[in-house]
Amino acid sequence: QKWFRILLLVVLLSACKQPTVSGPTEPALKNLALGLSFPPIANEKQRAFTEEQLEALDVRMIRFAVDWSNREPEQGEYYWKPFDERLAWVEEQELSIVLTVQSTGPDWACDPQQQNERSCVYTDMDAFAAFVRTILERYPGQIDKIQFGNEWVSGYWFAGDIGAFITANNILYNVTKEVSPET
């Protein structure tokens, strides 16, 4: 919880700064919304703690992730319970969601030559598209924003090259546009 207090302090300090606004930047600042990235929401105790902090900060948007390797460890066999619980809590709290689809994947969908502990390059892009489709169809109207992976320029994060990263992003974009255009 110490890291969360530090994060909250950073958010509070940045919120206290009074920017000088003039010219064309003003509309962007009018649409600015604060959110929390990856607050603890894995279990009831964490969600209760996070709920208190969100209320104290008057924050209504959070970012968290879904890990394909945890949701579909065997092809076609999904395990949604923990993710269902998180989404139900988010809906109860009337929060906006920024969902990151992690660049990890189940072993059956990953190229073993292009894999690290945080990501992999998918061997079956149709299976990845099916996973994204399943998320969006399972949680209609609940995901406000969605992105693929993070920090592709670092070998520590994404195991593939920029082409593989763009391909996965384009699949996510196209499936989202088809299934959930409001996202």
Buried (B, 14 or more C-beta within 10 A) or exposed (E): EEEBEEBBEEBEEEEEEEEEEEEEEEEEEEEEEEBBEEBBBEEEEBBEBBBEBBEEBEBBBBBBBBBBBBBBEEEEEEEBEBBEBBBEBBEEBEBBBBBBBBBBBBEBBBBEEBBBEBBBBBBBBEBBBBBBBBBBEBBEEBBEBBBBBBEBEEEEBBBBEEEBBEBBBEBBBEBBEEBBEEB
